[in-house]
């Protein structure tokens, strides 16, 4: 038995989008043709790949296994073709997509991979900024190859690597009077402030929330005296308009790299994991200087 590449392409496009219409458009075929290819693939395998209902499409356990096979096959093919055509056997090439939340993407993840990307110009690394709650679905739909969370997902199909810990403190403006009962967060879904106070020995204070849209908006808001904020230490060095509010117990959250388990990892995947596990701690554990 052999698997048709056209049928596998139709399956992968549908698995990534979980939408027959968008998958067909991405392959420049009709939705009817796409459905037929997937049906024929299911007949060949002897198993259902998608569960279809009026509201959504879900991939089955067999479909997840097939998707991992397709990703492995594609990675091996890409690596082989590059090695056959490249004059430098040590250079890496390929596409990797990394999703992370705002407080670490810019200040930790990108710097940690910068040397790898400078040395391998044929690597295309797409960084995707998303709220923490939106990252697991991106990995599930294979829209990201790696995601970074401030907790560890519990799943036997996911490989995890601890990158370090974010230490949180309370900050306020060093220039303007700052209301003690107003805390700035990204959005209503941002749980950093709530979890910080839940971890304190004393009862949490009564406070109101204001939402600044993203991490660096929060920093600008605190610098302007709009409120206090619970923020990771690694974002605060070199910001003379901010100061630490004393009197709170230390609070840390683990930063964990997630990827789907595979039977084969390309050299690019291996190097991404190596650089992140080696370098992230350096940026996460930056000491607070005297100006914060």
N, C-alpha and C positions, 0 to 999 in steps of 0.2 A: 504494500500500500504506500502511495506517495501523496503528499499534500500539495495541492495546487497553489502556486504563488499568488495568483489572482484572488483565490478564495481567502488566503491568509491575509492579504492586503485589505480585503473587504472586512474581515473580522477585526483586524487591528484598528482600522479607522473607526469602526463602530464601537469597539471596546473603549477607545480613548474619549469619544464624544458622547457615548450612550444616547445617540440620536441618529436614526437612520437617514434622515434628510440631510443633516450636516455631513455625515460620513460619505454619503453619495456625492455631495457637492465637492468634497475634498478630493475625490477620486475621478471627478468629471464623468460620472456615469449616472444613470437614472436610479431612482430608489428601488424600482422593480428589479433592475439588474443586480443591485447590491443585495437585496433580500434573497434572490435566487442563488447567488454565490454563497451566502451564509447557509442557506438551506442545504445546498449540495455538500458543503463542508461538514455540516452536522450529520448528514447521511453517511459520509465517508468515515467520520469518527465514531458514529453510533451513539452520540450524546447531544443533549441540548446545550447550546452555548449562551443563550440569552433567554431570560424570562421576560415576556412582553405583556404589559397590561396597559390600560388606557392612560395612566398617568406617568409612567416611567418605564425605562428599560433597565434591567439588572443583569449583571454578568453572573453566570453560575460558577460553581467550584471548578468544574471541568474547564470552563472558559478562562478562569484565572490561571490554571495550569498551562493552558495553551498560550495565553498572553505572555507568561514568563518564558516559555519556549521561544516565542517569536522575538522577544527582546534579546534573548541569548543568541539566537541565530543571527539577528541583525548586527549585534555587537561583534560577533566573530567575523562576519563578512566584511564589515567596515574596517576592522583591524587588519585583516588579511589583505584587502585591497590597498590600504595605505602602506603596509609594509612592502608590498610588491612594487609600488610606484614611487616610494620615497627614497631619496638618496641618503637620508639620515635615519638609521635604524633605531635611534634613541628618541627621536621626536615623536610626540603624541599628536593625534588628530581625532576629531569627532565632535559631537554635540552633547552637552550635558546641561540639564535644567535643574536649578537649585532654588527651592522655595524656603523663605524664612520670614519671621516677623520683624517689624521695623527696628526695634531696639538693638538687634544684633546684625542685621544684614549689612548695613553700611559700615558699622564700626568694628565688626569682628569677622564675619564670613568673607567679605570681599578682600580685606587686607590679608587674611590667612591664605587665600588662593592666589594672591597677586604674583608671587614669584613663579608659581607653576604656569600661569597664563602668559607671563612675559617670556618665559623660555620656550613656549609651545604656541607659536602664532597661528597654527592651524586648528587649535581647539576653540570651539565656539561655546562659551559659557553664558547661558541665559539665566539671569537672576530674577526671581519672581517675588515681589513683596505682597504679603497677604496677612490678614489677621490670623492669630493662632488657630482659631476654630475653623478657618477655611483651608488650612494646610493638609490635614489628613485626606479630605476628598480629592485633592490634587494628586496625591500619591496613589490613591486607590484607582483613579481614572488614568494613571500613567501620564498625567500632564506635567509631573515633576519626577525626576529620577531620584532626587534626594529632598528631604524636608528636614528642617531643624525646628524642634519644639522645646518648650520649657517644662516638659514632662515626658515620660516614656510611654509610648503606646503599648498596649498589651495585645500582641498578636503573634501567633506562631509563624506567620508568613512574612514577618518583617524583621530585618536585621537592624540592630541598634548599636550605636557607639556613643559613649559619654564624652562630650567635648569639654566639659568644665561646669562652672557654676556662676550664675549671675547673682551678685550681692546687691541688695536693694537698701537704700537709705531714703530719708525724707529730706527734701531740699526746699529752700525758699530764696527769694531775692535778697542779695546783699546790698542793694541800692535803694529799693523802695519798701515801705511798710507792706507786709503781706498778710492777708486775712488768714487766720489760723484754721478756720472752719470750712475753707474751700479747697478742694483737691482737683487737680487737672489730670484727666485721663485721655486716652485716644478716642474712645467711643463707649457707648453703654455696655458693649461686650468685653471691655478691658477689665480684667479681674485683679490686676496687680495690687491696687490699693486695698481692695477687700481682703485678699489673701495676706498681705503684709500685716494688717491690723489684727486679723484672726490669729496670727502667729505670735502676737505680743502677749506678755504676761498680764497686762492690765486690760480692762474693758475698752473696746474701741471707742474713740471719740465720736461725737455727733458731727457729721460734716456733709457738705453739699458737693456735688460734682459738676465740673464744667468739662466739655469735650473739645479737644483741639485738633482732632483729625489724624494726627500722626505724632511720632515721638519728638521730632525736632520742632513741631508746633508747640508741644508741651514745654520744652526747654525755653522757647521764646516767650511763652506765656508766663512762666515762673520768673524769668529775668525781668519781665515788665511789671512784676508785682501783682499779677492777676490771681495768684493762689499758690499753695504749696503743691508738691507732687512727690509720689513714691517712684524713684528712678534707679536704674542700675548704675553702680559706681563707675563702670568702664566708660560711660558716656560723659562724665562730668569733669575730667581732668582738663585744665586749661581754660576754665570758664569763670573768670573773676567776678561775674555778676551773680553767681550762685554761691550759697553757703549751706552747709549741712546743719540740720536741726538735730540737736542732741536729745538724748533721753529715750531712744528706742532701741530695742534688742536687735541684734543682727538677724537678717533674713536672707536666705539663699534659695535659688531655684535651679535645678539641674538643666543643663542645655544638652540635648540629645539629638544626634544625627540618625535619621531613619531612611532605609531603602528596602525595597522588596527583595527577599531572598531569591538568589538565582544559582543555577548550577555552574555558571561561568561568569566571571567578572573581567571585563576588558581592562587593559593596563591603565586606560584613562580613569575608569572607576576606582581602581586600586590607588592611583595617585591622588585623586580627590579625597578619598578617605584618609590616606596617609597625611596629607597636608593639613586637613581640618583637625584631625586628632592631635597632631603635633603642634599646630600654631594657635589654635583658638584659645588655649589656656593663657597664652602670653597676653592676648588682648583683653580677655575676661578678667584677668587678675592684675590689671594695671593699678598701681597704688594711687590713692588720692593725694594730690599735691597740696601745698599750703594754700593755694588760691581757691580751694573749694572746701 
